[in-house]
Amino acid sequence: MTRSVPVATIRGTAIRLHWTFILFLGALLTVVSITKGPIPAISLSALVVLMFVCVLLHEFGHITMARAFGISTPEVILLPIGGLAKLKRIPNDPEQELAIAIAGPVVNFALFTILVLVLGRWPDWGTIPEFGQGQINLVEQLAIFNLIVGLFNLLPAFPMDGGRILRALLGFILPHSKATRIATRVGQAMAVAMATAGLMGGNIILTGIGLFIFFAAGSEAQLDAVRNAMGGVSVGQVMVTGQPVLAMSDPMMDAADAILHTDYEELPVLNPDGSLAGFVLRAELLEAVSRHGLEATVREATREDIPLVSIHAQAAKAADLLERGAPAVGVVDRVGSFLGLVTWRNLLDVLAIRGAVARHERADARRHLGNKCD
């Protein structure tokens, strides 16, 4: 993910800071330094950093439990509103999903208990600082923070932990797809309530969290629908073919012409042996032209970090790669020659077509049933 910065790797999981987190921490330090002085700014910044250490431990609660089920986690991204652990796959087994979802809040409750024992008393909720007001007791504030995070994550607002717990519980009695739809609706309803409460109360953070949950729930539901629709479908059935192809040595002008005169968002760049070298993306071409000029070669605009799958692979595998941030997935034959590509756009097109066909078949079945009844 180009919008995040890697800071460490723990047991094979990359820890990345999203640029908004870096911006948030810098803005906080600057504002409090100007208004309250350097000491309160450093103290509050230390508290924020330790809070995000707790968030990271929360995410590793999920990761540790996921690894127990053989599910790896390539990265964790820290954002201003929390952490995001990218599991390689979301289990369909409700028992596994329930255990993974609960593990995060359990870590927060364990940290709360430890910090209260260190503090030697129950935390005073009236001591929560407001951007540099008063002295900060780091142990007390971290205890309060972990209790709030643990309880907040239990809210049934899919795709938060509580929403995943809800889906897992529903999954014991309902099909996974139906459980996802119900959890999504509940999550989006709660998100609207949060955003509305935030707007009415002037709480920008709560409004932002509500909006994030609303769109994240929709995105998660869409991804789940794609995975279900792709069940048993091969990559060869959903890939896009016929794109103009480029070579690394071609002038940038050729890529610009191809982008301007076609509807393709991604153009394959091939090696002399026919294997895929990468893609030129419409969204990145203008930046490459402004930086290198039209006289430069296509090499300067080529994205080479594009994952490849065999034409015989399941379409769900391509969907997983796209979900993890790949702009496209190249499809190759058994000797590595380029055959086509898969993008979210064409997967969603396939999903829409399959949905339309299913609706037509249901309507047709109802008509036949009606005719028989007559």
C-alpha positions in Angstrom: 0.0 0.0 0.0 1.8 3.2 -1.2 -0.1 5.4 1.2 1.4 3.7 4.3 5.0 3.5 5.6 6.5 0.2 6.9 8.0 0.6 10.4 8.7 -2.9 11.6 8.0 -6.6 10.9 6.8 -8.9 13.7 6.7 -12.7 13.1 6.1 -12.2 9.4 3.5 -9.4 9.7 4.5 -6.0 8.4 3.5 -3.0 10.7 2.7 0.0 8.6 1.7 3.6 9.5 -0.9 5.1 7.2 0.0 8.7 6.1 -3.1 10.0 7.9 -1.8 8.6 11.2 1.6 10.4 10.7 -0.3 13.6 9.8 -2.5 13.3 12.9 0.4 12.8 15.2 2.3 15.7 13.7 -0.7 18.0 13.8 -1.4 17.0 17.5 2.2 17.7 18.5 2.2 21.1 16.6 -1.2 22.3 18.0 -0.5 21.4 21.6 3.1 22.8 21.4 1.7 26.2 20.2 -1.2 26.3 22.7 0.2 24.6 25.8 3.9 24.4 25.3 6.4 21.6 24.5 6.1 19.6 27.8 2.3 18.9 27.5 2.8 18.2 23.8 5.4 15.6 24.4 3.4 14.1 27.3 0.2 13.9 25.2 2.1 12.5 22.2 3.6 9.8 24.4 0.1 8.9 25.5 -1.2 8.7 21.9 1.8 6.5 20.9 1.2 4.1 23.8 -2.5 4.0 23.0 -1.6 2.8 19.5 0.7 0.2 21.0 -2.4 -1.1 22.8 -4.2 -1.0 19.4 -1.4 -3.0 17.9 -1.6 -5.5 20.7 -5.4 -5.7 20.1 -4.7 -6.5 16.4 -2.1 -9.1 17.3 -4.8 -10.8 19.5 -6.7 -11.3 16.2 -3.5 -12.4 14.4 -2.4 -14.9 17.0 -5.8 -16.6 17.0 -6.0 -16.5 13.2 -2.6 -18.2 13.0 -4.0 -21.0 15.3 -6.4 -21.7 12.4 -3.6 -21.6 9.8 -4.6 -18.0 8.6 -1.6 -15.7 8.0 -1.7 -11.9 8.2 0.7 -10.1 5.8 0.3 -6.6 7.4 -1.3 -4.4 10.0 -2.0 -0.8 9.1 -2.4 1.9 11.9 -4.8 4.7 11.1 -6.0 7.6 13.3 -9.2 5.7 14.1 -7.5 2.4 15.0 -5.7 -0.6 13.5 -6.5 -2.8 10.5 -5.2 -6.3 10.4 -5.4 -7.8 6.9 -6.0 -11.5 7.3 -5.1 -13.5 4.2 -8.6 -14.9 4.3 -11.8 -14.5 6.4 -12.9 -17.9 7.7 -16.4 -19.1 6.7 -16.4 -21.4 9.8 -18.4 -19.4 12.4 -16.5 -21.0 15.3 -13.2 -19.8 13.8 -14.6 -16.3 13.0 -16.0 -16.0 16.5 -12.7 -17.0 18.2 -10.7 -14.5 16.0 -13.2 -11.7 16.5 -13.3 -12.1 20.3 -9.5 -12.3 20.7 -9.0 -8.5 20.1 -11.3 -7.2 22.8 -10.0 -9.9 25.2 -6.5 -8.4 24.8 -7.9 -4.9 25.8 -9.7 -6.3 28.8 -6.5 -8.1 29.9 -4.5 -4.9 29.5 -7.1 -3.0 31.5 -6.9 -5.5 34.3 -3.1 -5.4 34.4 -3.0 -1.6 34.3 -5.6 -1.3 37.1 -3.4 -3.7 39.2 -0.4 -1.5 38.5 -2.4 1.6 39.3 -3.6 0.1 42.6 -7.1 1.6 42.3 -10.1 2.0 40.0 -9.3 4.7 37.3 -10.8 8.2 37.8 -12.8 8.9 34.6 -12.7 12.7 35.4 -8.9 12.7 34.7 -9.3 12.2 30.9 -7.1 15.1 29.4 -8.2 17.3 26.6 -5.2 18.2 24.4 -2.8 19.1 27.1 -5.1 20.1 30.0 -3.7 19.0 33.4 -1.2 16.3 34.3 -1.4 13.0 32.5 -1.2 9.7 34.5 -0.2 7.4 31.6 -1.1 4.2 33.5 -4.6 5.6 34.4 -5.3 6.9 30.9 -4.2 3.7 29.2 -6.4 1.7 31.5 -9.4 3.8 30.6 -8.5 3.7 27.0 -8.3 -0.1 26.9 -11.7 -0.5 28.7 -13.3 1.9 26.2 -11.7 0.2 23.2 -12.7 -3.3 24.4 -16.3 -2.3 25.0 -16.6 -0.2 21.9 -15.3 -3.0 19.7 -18.1 -5.3 21.1 -20.8 -3.1 19.5 -22.5 -5.1 16.8 -21.4 -2.7 14.1 -20.1 -4.8 11.2 -17.2 -5.0 10.2 -16.0 -4.1 13.7 -15.2 -7.0 16.1 -18.8 -7.0 17.5 -20.2 -7.1 14.0 -18.1 -10.1 13.2 -19.1 -11.7 16.4 -22.7 -11.1 15.4 -22.1 -12.6 12.0 -20.4 -15.7 13.5 -23.3 -16.2 15.9 -25.8 -15.9 13.1 -23.6 -18.3 11.0 -24.4 -21.1 13.4 -28.1 -21.0 12.3 -28.0 -19.2 8.9 -26.0 -19.5 5.6 -22.9 -17.4 5.6 -24.2 -15.0 2.9 -27.4 -14.3 4.8 -25.6 -13.8 8.1 -23.3 -11.3 6.3 -26.3 -9.4 4.9 -28.0 -9.2 8.3 -24.7 -8.1 10.1 -24.1 -5.5 7.3 -27.6 -4.0 7.8 -27.2 -3.9 11.6 -23.7 -2.4 11.2 -24.8 0.3 8.8 -27.8 1.2 10.9 -25.5 1.6 13.9 -23.0 3.6 11.8 -25.8 6.0 10.7 -26.8 6.4 14.4 -23.1 7.1 15.3 -22.7 9.7 12.6 -26.0 11.4 13.4 -25.1 11.5 17.1 -21.7 12.9 16.2 -23.2 15.6 14.0 -25.8 16.6 16.6 -23.2 16.7 19.4 -20.5 18.3 17.4 -18.2 15.3 17.8 -16.2 15.0 14.5 -14.4 11.9 15.6 -17.7 10.0 16.2 -19.1 11.2 12.9 -15.9 10.0 11.1 -16.1 6.6 12.8 -19.7 6.3 11.8 -19.0 7.1 8.2 -16.0 4.8 8.1 -18.1 1.9 9.5 -20.9 2.5 7.1 -18.7 2.4 4.0 -16.5 -0.4 5.3 -19.6 -2.6 6.0 -20.7 -2.1 2.4 -17.3 -2.9 1.1 -17.0 -6.0 3.2 -20.5 -7.2 2.1 -19.6 -6.5 -1.5 -16.4 -8.5 -1.2 -18.3 -11.4 0.5 -20.8 -11.4 -2.4 -18.1 -11.5 -4.9 -16.4 -14.4 -3.2 -19.7 -16.3 -3.0 -20.5 -15.6 -6.7 -17.0 -16.7 -7.7 -17.3 -20.1 -6.0 -16.4 -22.8 -8.5 -15.7 -20.2 -11.2 -12.2 -20.2 -12.8 -10.1 -17.2 -13.6 -10.4 -18.0 -17.3 -14.2 -17.4 -17.1 -13.9 -13.9 -15.7 -10.7 -12.4 -17.1 -10.6 -9.6 -19.6 -8.7 -10.1 -22.9 -7.9 -8.1 -26.0 -6.1 -5.1 -24.4 -3.5 -3.3 -26.5 -0.1 -4.6 -25.3 3.1 -2.6 -24.8 6.8 -3.4 -24.5 9.2 -1.9 -22.0 11.1 -0.2 -24.8 8.0 1.5 -26.4 7.8 5.3 -26.1 5.5 6.7 -23.5 3.5 8.2 -26.3 2.3 4.8 -27.3 0.9 4.2 -23.9 -0.8 7.6 -23.9 -2.4 6.9 -27.3 -3.6 3.5 -26.2 -5.1 5.0 -23.0 -6.8 7.8 -24.9 -8.3 5.7 -27.6 -9.6 2.8 -25.5 -11.7 2.3 -22.4 -9.0 0.1 -20.7 -7.8 1.3 -17.3 -4.8 -1.1 -17.3 -2.5 -1.9 -20.2 -0.2 -5.0 -20.1 3.5 -4.6 -20.7 5.1 -7.7 -22.0 8.7 -9.0 -22.1 10.1 -10.2 -25.4 9.2 -13.8 -24.5 5.5 -12.9 -24.0 5.6 -13.1 -20.2 4.0 -10.2 -18.2 6.4 -7.5 -17.1 3.7 -5.3 -15.5 0.9 -2.9 -16.2 0.6 0.8 -17.2 -2.3 2.2 -15.2 -4.4 5.0 -16.5 -4.5 6.6 -13.1 -0.7 6.7 -12.9 0.1 7.5 -16.5 -0.3 11.3 -16.2 2.1 11.5 -13.3 4.7 9.4 -15.2 4.4 11.7 -18.2 4.7 14.8 -16.2 7.8 13.4 -14.5 9.6 11.8 -17.4 8.0 13.3 -20.6 6.5 11.6 -23.6 9.9 10.8 -25.0 10.6 8.4 -22.1 10.0 4.7 -22.4 7.0 2.7 -21.1 9.4 1.3 -18.5 9.1 4.5 -16.5 5.3 4.1 -16.1 5.2 0.4 -15.6 3.9 -1.1 -12.3 5.8 -4.3 -11.9 4.3 -5.4 -8.5 1.3 -7.0 -10.2 0.4 -10.5 -8.9 0.0 -13.4 -11.3 -2.4 -16.4 -11.2 -2.8 -19.4 -13.5 -5.7 -19.5 -15.9 -6.8 -22.6 -14.1 -7.0 -20.9 -10.6 -10.2 -20.1 -8.9 -11.6 -16.6 -9.4 -11.9 -16.3 -5.6 -8.1 -16.3 -5.5 -7.9 -13.3 -7.8 -10.6 -11.6 -5.6 -8.4 -12.1 -2.5 -5.4 -10.6 -4.3 -7.4 -7.5 -5.4 -8.9 -7.1 -1.9 -5.3 -7.0 -0.5 -4.6 -3.9 -2.7 -3.5 -5.1 -6.1 -4.8 -2.8 -8.9 -5.1 -5.8 -11.2 -4.2 -9.5 -11.4 -2.4 -10.9 -14.4 -3.5 -14.3 -15.8 -0.9 -16.5 -17.4 -0.7 -20.0 -18.9 1.5 -22.8 -17.6 4.6 -21.4 -19.2 4.0 -17.8 -18.0 2.7 -16.2 -21.1 0.2 -13.4 -20.6 -3.4 -14.3 -21.4 -5.6 -11.6 -19.7 -6.3 -9.7 -16.5 -8.8 -9.6 -13.7 -9.9 -6.3 -12.0 -12.6 -5.5 -9.4 -14.5 -3.8 -12.2 -15.0 -7.0 -14.2 -15.6 -9.1 -11.2 -18.4 -6.8 -10.2 -19.7 -7.0 -13.7 -19.7 -10.8 -13.5 -21.5 -10.5 -10.2 -24.1 -8.1 -11.6 -24.7 -10.4 -14.7 -25.1 -13.5 -12.5 -27.5 -11.6 -10.3 -29.6 -10.6 -13.3 -29.6 -14.1 -14.6 -30.7 -15.5 -11.2 -33.5 -12.9 -11.0 -34.7 -13.8 -14.5 -34.6 -17.5 -13.7 -36.6 -17.0 -10.5 -39.2 -14.8 -12.4 -39.4 -17.5 -15.1 -39.9 -20.2 -12.5 -42.7 -18.2 -10.9 -44.4 -17.7 -14.3 -44.2 -21.4 -15.0 -45.6 -22.2 -11.5 -48.4 -19.7 -12.1 -49.3 -21.2 -15.5 -49.5 -24.7 -13.9 -51.7 -23.4 -11.1 -54.0 -21.9 -13.7 
